[in-house]
């Protein structure tokens, strides 16, 4: 059977990246593998387990020009459709890694990566094919806000090489969006006795792994005073944040 180049995929299974990917795709995979290998002390136990089980899905994005953003959107539609079939088992919980080429982003600064990540989410919102869920606020400063796409609330973790102290947000030399359905956090690590125990365990691991204590903006979704978007893109220290969210709701389907 002939090899199929990942450019023909929207969503690339983890096991095909090294077989059929471009060189920078393989670099991304290698960087992620080095962080999530079984013997590593990476703090997110769920990410490590997903990698060991081969559950990661990848979308590779060459630029943020319209054609490439449309390819990313198509991959995200496919990912949301896949995630709708989740049966509640971690064995069917597929995290998405949206990886961007180094040519797509001309920055090495914390602020530059922050701006880039939010520009990507803004562009996705502008071409979102489905209405924004009615139970999710459109105001990023509201406790009930979440990034949504194709009708599904999502959590978008921005990881990039400018993070030196906050190592848990650095997965290698490329900018990555690690995307999961929002509801999985509520089920696995929500505001329940078992969920609080899981969050406490992961935050203890973060404190040991990072060179800075865990981010003070980490909070439970919807809690009083919680600002969800601050948790997407973090600073590399624990200074107080007063910045405004650059995301402006623009979904014409709603």
C-alpha positions in Angstrom: 0.0 0.0 0.0 1.6 3.4 -0.9 2.5 5.9 1.7 0.1 8.8 2.2 1.6 12.2 3.1 0.0 13.9 6.1 -0.9 16.9 4.0 -3.8 14.6 2.8 -5.0 14.1 6.4 -7.0 16.5 8.5 -6.5 14.5 11.7 -3.3 12.4 11.9 -3.2 9.4 14.3 -0.1 9.4 16.6 1.3 6.2 15.1 1.4 7.7 11.6 3.4 10.9 12.3 6.8 9.3 12.1 6.0 7.0 9.2 4.5 9.6 6.9 5.2 13.1 8.3 7.5 15.9 7.1 10.7 16.4 9.0 9.2 19.1 11.3 6.2 16.9 12.0 8.6 14.2 13.3 10.4 16.8 15.4 7.1 17.7 17.0 6.4 14.1 17.7 9.9 13.5 19.1 9.6 16.5 21.4 6.2 15.4 22.7 7.5 11.9 23.2 10.5 13.1 25.2 8.2 14.9 27.6 5.5 12.3 27.9 7.6 9.1 27.8 6.7 6.6 30.6 9.7 7.3 32.7 9.4 11.1 32.6 8.1 13.2 35.5 5.8 15.3 33.4 3.0 16.4 35.7 -0.1 15.6 33.7 -0.7 11.9 34.2 -3.5 11.9 31.7 -1.4 13.2 28.9 1.3 10.6 29.7 -1.2 7.8 29.7 -2.7 9.0 26.4 0.7 9.0 24.7 1.6 5.6 26.0 -1.7 4.2 24.6 -1.2 5.9 21.2 -4.3 8.1 21.6 -2.9 11.5 20.6 -4.2 13.0 17.4 -2.3 15.6 15.5 -3.0 18.5 13.1 0.0 20.2 11.4 -0.4 23.8 10.4 2.1 25.4 8.0 0.8 29.0 8.4 -2.1 31.1 9.5 -3.0 32.1 6.0 -6.7 31.3 5.2 -6.1 28.0 3.4 -4.1 26.6 6.3 -6.6 27.9 8.9 -9.3 26.2 6.9 -7.3 22.9 7.1 -6.9 23.4 10.8 -10.7 24.0 11.1 -11.5 20.9 9.1 -9.2 18.9 11.4 -10.9 20.4 14.4 -14.4 19.5 13.0 -13.2 15.9 12.6 -11.8 16.0 16.2 -15.0 17.3 17.7 -17.0 14.6 15.8 -14.6 12.0 17.2 -14.9 13.4 20.7 -18.7 13.3 20.6 -18.5 9.5 20.7 -16.6 9.5 24.0 -17.9 6.7 26.3 -16.4 8.2 29.5 -13.4 5.9 29.5 -9.8 7.4 29.4 -9.1 4.7 26.8 -11.2 6.6 24.3 -10.2 10.1 25.4 -8.2 11.5 22.4 -6.2 14.7 23.1 -5.5 16.8 20.0 -2.1 18.4 19.3 -2.4 21.3 16.8 1.2 22.0 15.9 2.4 25.1 14.0 5.5 25.3 11.8 8.2 27.6 12.9 7.7 29.5 9.7 4.1 30.3 10.8 5.3 32.4 13.8 8.1 34.9 13.8 8.6 35.4 17.5 10.5 34.0 20.4 8.9 36.1 23.1 6.3 35.2 25.7 4.1 38.0 24.5 4.5 37.0 20.8 3.4 33.4 21.4 0.5 34.6 23.5 -0.7 36.9 20.7 -0.2 34.2 18.1 -2.2 31.7 20.0 -5.1 34.0 20.5 -5.0 35.1 16.8 -5.4 31.4 15.9 -8.4 31.0 18.1 -9.9 34.2 16.8 -9.5 33.0 13.2 -11.1 29.7 14.1 -14.1 31.5 15.7 -14.6 33.5 12.5 -15.1 30.4 10.4 -16.8 28.2 13.1 -19.3 26.1 11.2 -21.7 25.7 14.1 -23.6 28.1 16.5 -22.0 28.9 19.8 -23.5 26.7 22.5 -26.4 28.6 24.3 -25.1 27.6 27.8 -21.6 29.1 27.2 -21.0 32.8 27.7 -19.6 34.8 24.8 -17.8 37.0 27.2 -14.3 35.7 28.0 -14.3 37.4 31.4 -17.4 35.5 32.5 -16.8 32.4 34.6 -19.0 30.4 32.2 -16.9 31.2 29.1 -15.0 28.6 27.2 -13.6 28.5 23.7 -16.1 26.6 21.5 -15.8 25.1 18.0 -18.3 23.1 16.0 -20.7 23.3 18.9 -18.3 21.9 21.6 -16.7 23.7 24.5 -13.0 23.1 24.5 -9.9 23.7 26.7 -7.0 25.0 24.7 -3.5 24.8 26.3 -0.9 27.0 24.7 2.5 25.4 24.9 5.7 27.0 23.5 9.5 27.2 23.9 9.4 30.7 25.6 8.3 28.9 28.8 11.6 28.4 30.7 10.4 28.2 34.3 6.9 26.8 33.6 8.3 23.7 32.0 4.9 22.0 31.9 3.9 24.5 29.2 6.9 23.8 27.0 6.6 20.7 24.8 9.5 21.5 22.5 10.6 23.9 19.9 7.2 24.5 18.2 4.0 26.3 19.3 1.4 23.8 20.2 -2.3 24.0 21.0 -3.2 21.0 23.2 -7.0 20.7 22.9 -9.4 18.6 24.9 -13.2 18.8 25.3 -14.1 20.9 28.3 -16.4 18.3 29.7 -13.6 15.8 30.3 -12.1 18.0 32.9 -15.4 18.3 34.6 -15.8 14.5 34.7 -12.2 13.5 35.5 -11.0 16.4 37.6 -14.2 18.3 38.4 -15.5 19.8 41.7 -16.1 16.4 43.3 -14.1 14.7 46.1 -12.3 12.4 43.6 -11.9 15.3 41.1 -10.4 17.6 43.8 -8.0 14.8 44.7 -6.9 14.4 41.1 -6.3 18.2 40.7 -4.4 18.3 44.0 -2.2 15.4 42.9 -1.4 17.0 39.5 -0.7 20.4 41.0 1.8 18.8 43.5 3.5 17.2 40.5 3.5 20.6 38.7 5.2 22.2 41.7 8.0 19.6 41.6 8.4 19.7 37.8 8.2 23.5 37.1 10.7 26.0 38.4 7.9 28.1 39.7 4.9 27.3 41.9 1.7 26.5 40.1 -0.1 29.4 38.4 -2.4 31.3 40.8 -4.9 31.7 38.0 -5.6 27.9 38.0 -9.2 27.4 39.1 -12.2 25.2 38.7 -14.4 26.1 35.7 -17.3 28.3 36.5 -16.0 29.1 40.1 -16.5 32.6 41.4 -13.6 34.7 40.3 -12.3 32.1 37.9 -11.1 33.4 34.5 -10.9 30.5 32.1 -8.9 32.2 29.3 -6.0 33.1 31.7 -5.5 29.3 32.0 -5.1 28.9 28.2 -1.9 31.1 28.0 0.1 31.5 31.2 2.9 33.8 32.1 6.2 32.3 33.2 6.0 33.7 36.7 3.2 34.3 39.1 2.6 38.0 38.8 -0.9 39.4 39.1 -2.7 39.5 35.8 -4.8 42.5 34.7 -4.6 42.0 31.0 -7.7 41.9 28.8 -8.6 38.9 26.6 -7.8 39.6 22.9 -10.6 37.2 21.8 -13.6 39.0 20.3 -16.7 36.9 19.6 -17.3 36.9 15.8 -19.2 33.7 15.0 -21.7 34.7 12.3 -23.6 31.4 12.7 -24.9 32.5 16.1 
